[in-house]
Amino acid sequence: MTLRIPRIRVLAAALALTTAPAFALGAATDADADQSRVTIHRVTIPAAHFQPTSSLWTYVNAGDKVYSTAGNANFLAPIPYSYDGTGHVFITRVELLAYDDAMSSSVCANLWRGEPGIGGGTLMGSACTLDSANDPQSVVLLPAVRRVNAGQRAYLLVALADPSVDLYGVRVTYTTNP
């Protein structure tokens, strides 16, 4: 017995498979979201927006760069994003822009997710510069944890190891799906 399938059905199924997005063929996860409706956003956080974590740090915030004048210093900046009505965002990439021409020091960016009023937080990822003559040096952080829900906030903690390094800013890419 031969199974006969009308050619129109076979053609329609083949067309659906060839035009379907690649993600539709794999297993969906929490971090994938509905890719067909994803909106990509990019925001740059300039050096001027980073605030010291302690009044004990000696530093200069020149607007275009932040640097320590003696020893190390740590700085915080919130990541400004909008939920677009979804209740969550997915942070997909963080690019640290810094100057680091010293073998013994670095600039490190740590991406955190916190819940206001509850305390604590989750380290989403981190990356550090390496000694390089490139100015600015670009280091990419791809977060292991990407989802930030409406009741949570994401922020950056940047550590400058000593006066031989400068922070220029951070670029953040995130997605929403309205």
Secondary structure, DSSP 8 states (H G I E B T S, - for coil): ------HHHHHHHHHHHHHS-GGGGS---TTT--GGG-EEEEEEEEGGG-EES-TT-EEEE-SS-EEEEES-EEEEEE-----TTSSEEEEEEEEEEEEE--TT--EEEEEEEE-TTT--EEEEEEEE--S-S-SSEEEEE--SS-EEETT-EEEEEEEE-STTEEEEEEEEEEEE--
